[in-house]
Amino acid sequence: MLKTQAFREAFGLAIPIVQAPMAGSNGATLAAAVSGAGGMGSLPCAMLSPDRIREEIAAIRSATANPFNINFFTHTDPLPDEAAQARWRARLRPYYDEMGSDPNALTNAPGRRPFDADACALMEELLPPVISFHFGLPEAGLLRRLKAVGIKIWGCATTVAEARWLAERGVDAVIAQGAEAGGHRGIFLTDDPVRDASKQIGTLALVPQVADAVGDIPVIAAGGIADGRGVLAALVLGASAVQVGTAFLVTPEAATSAVHRAALKTATDDGTAFTNLLSGRPARGLINRVMAELGPISRDAPAFPTAGAALAPLKAKAEAEGRSDFSSVWSGQAASLAVEEPAADVTRRLWAEAEALRQHFL
Ligand SMILES: Cc1cc2nc3c(=O)[nH]c(=O)nc-3n(C[C@H](O)[C@H](O)[C@H](O)COP(=O)(O)O)c2cc1C
């Protein structure tokens, strides 16, 4: 457990468990609970305005003095594509008719903002201890500015090549995101993430190969880890820490929606799939009606993050009736291992289980 010890010292943690940032499903409350328990809480910012980011960081800091992680997406917004949007709406037409929704009275997509110069200036002002990036890294100049003010940088890799790319750019840790993981695949070294959804590598195979590839840079294993067995297995495979998402979705501190919580209650090992229908990029979620009927992968969905706009009115109507037919009910493959208990208890329990198993087996 030497690597784990070094990681804990480097990032000021008592417990080498990172609560995965989960845009739309977690805010300061969950992050503060996990950081307060000695793990690393994370605040996802992809769907937050600058004012909300400021408020949420203040809320974490007022709840705990412990370190926390701020998370951004680094995708490039696509050019407007009216033809693609029209094709997508035509594909969804039967649903609009069934639900009595007007396809032309579309609401805004659930926006996902890429990290930019304004976000960089905000981070220079607020100085979070760590920032993790999904879908690559910001451009070199912005990255230099964050490092210059002492912020530690983590990047997410879904392949060995992505891990090497991140290591060459000087990240302080690589998150190795295996295929079991809930939410968006962090894929970035590809011209076609939708095509590459079928190539995704499981955590068991990815973590040791990434650990071998990046040498001294700590690896944080993510994907399918939801109890102490998963935590210890990831450390044995070469990780210094783990990042856990789905297991925290059922905690009272998570901002998980009612339909999402209800769907997670009956989750099974084979109840999820990769889909690009809900955002435009492949993400693992509980199989819902639109995934079952139109996908789960379809070339008709417009580019990330613009696919969600056309679904928004359908989603709102279905959710009002308690159904997740058109919602992003993101989940990893180990959802059924999740226990409904406070997030601090999850953090401490996973680590206590891993320590007990280590004494038993190693
Ligand atoms: C609901 C949900 C939302 C997510 N949103 C983000 C996000 O905003 N940023 C990010 O880097 N990763 C996001 N992820 C991926 C997680 O960081 C992580 O890779 C994943 O949760 C680990 O797998 P697990 O869910 O099996 O624990 C999300 C995952 C879930 C389940």
The ligand as a Tripos MOL2 file, in Angstrom:
@<TRIPOS>MOLECULE
LIG
   31    33     1     0     0
SMALL
NO_CHARGES

@<TRIPOS>ATOM
      1 C1        -24.4150   10.2240  -12.9440 C.3       1 LIG1
      2 C2        -22.9890   10.3260  -13.4090 C.ar      1 LIG1
      3 C3        -22.5190   11.5520  -13.8750 C.ar      1 LIG1
      4 C4        -21.1750   11.6850  -14.2600 C.ar      1 LIG1
      5 N1        -20.7070   12.9250  -14.6120 N.ar      1 LIG1
      6 C5        -19.3640   13.0970  -14.7500 C.ar      1 LIG1
      7 C6        -18.8240   14.4270  -14.8410 C.ar      1 LIG1
      8 O1        -19.5400   15.4190  -14.8060 O.2       1 LIG1
      9 N2        -17.4790   14.5470  -14.9770 N.ar      1 LIG1
     10 C7        -16.6390   13.4530  -14.9840 C.ar      1 LIG1
     11 O2        -15.4260   13.6260  -15.0850 O.2       1 LIG1
     12 N3        -17.1320   12.1970  -14.8900 N.ar      1 LIG1
     13 C8        -18.4650   12.0040  -14.7520 C.ar      1 LIG1
     14 N4        -18.9560   10.7250  -14.5780 N.ar      1 LIG1
     15 C9        -18.0310    9.5780  -14.6280 C.3       1 LIG1
     16 C10       -17.3480    9.3740  -13.2900 C.3       1 LIG1
     17 O3        -16.3270   10.3560  -13.1260 O.3       1 LIG1
     18 C11       -16.6680    8.0030  -13.1150 C.3       1 LIG1
     19 O4        -15.8270    7.7200  -14.1920 O.3       1 LIG1
     20 C12       -17.6480    6.8630  -12.9310 C.3       1 LIG1
     21 O5        -18.7350    7.2270  -12.1250 O.3       1 LIG1
     22 C13       -16.9340    5.6800  -12.2980 C.3       1 LIG1
     23 O6        -17.6700    4.5000  -12.4470 O.3       1 LIG1
     24 P1        -18.8280    4.0020  -11.4380 P.3       1 LIG1
     25 O7        -19.9920    4.8750  -11.7420 O.co2     1 LIG1
     26 O8        -19.0270    2.5840  -11.8290 O.co2     1 LIG1
     27 O9        -18.3310    4.1820  -10.0380 O.co2     1 LIG1
     28 C14       -20.2950   10.5530  -14.2230 C.ar      1 LIG1
     29 C15       -20.7940    9.3180  -13.7720 C.ar      1 LIG1
     30 C16       -22.1200    9.1970  -13.3580 C.ar      1 LIG1
     31 C17       -22.5900    7.8640  -12.8390 C.3       1 LIG1
@<TRIPOS>BOND
     1     1     2 1
     2     2     3 ar
     3     2    30 ar
     4     3     4 ar
     5     4     5 ar
     6     4    28 ar
     7     5     6 ar
     8     6     7 ar
     9     6    13 1
    10     7     8 2
    11     7     9 ar
    12     9    10 ar
    13    10    11 2
    14    10    12 ar
    15    12    13 ar
    16    13    14 ar
    17    14    15 1
    18    14    28 ar
    19    15    16 1
    20    16    17 1
    21    16    18 1
    22    18    19 1
    23    18    20 1
    24    20    21 1
    25    20    22 1
    26    22    23 1
    27    23    24 1
    28    24    25 2
    29    24    26 1
    30    24    27 1
    31    28    29 ar
    32    29    30 ar
    33    30    31 1
@<TRIPOS>SUBSTRUCTURE
     1 LIG1         1 GROUP 0 **** ****
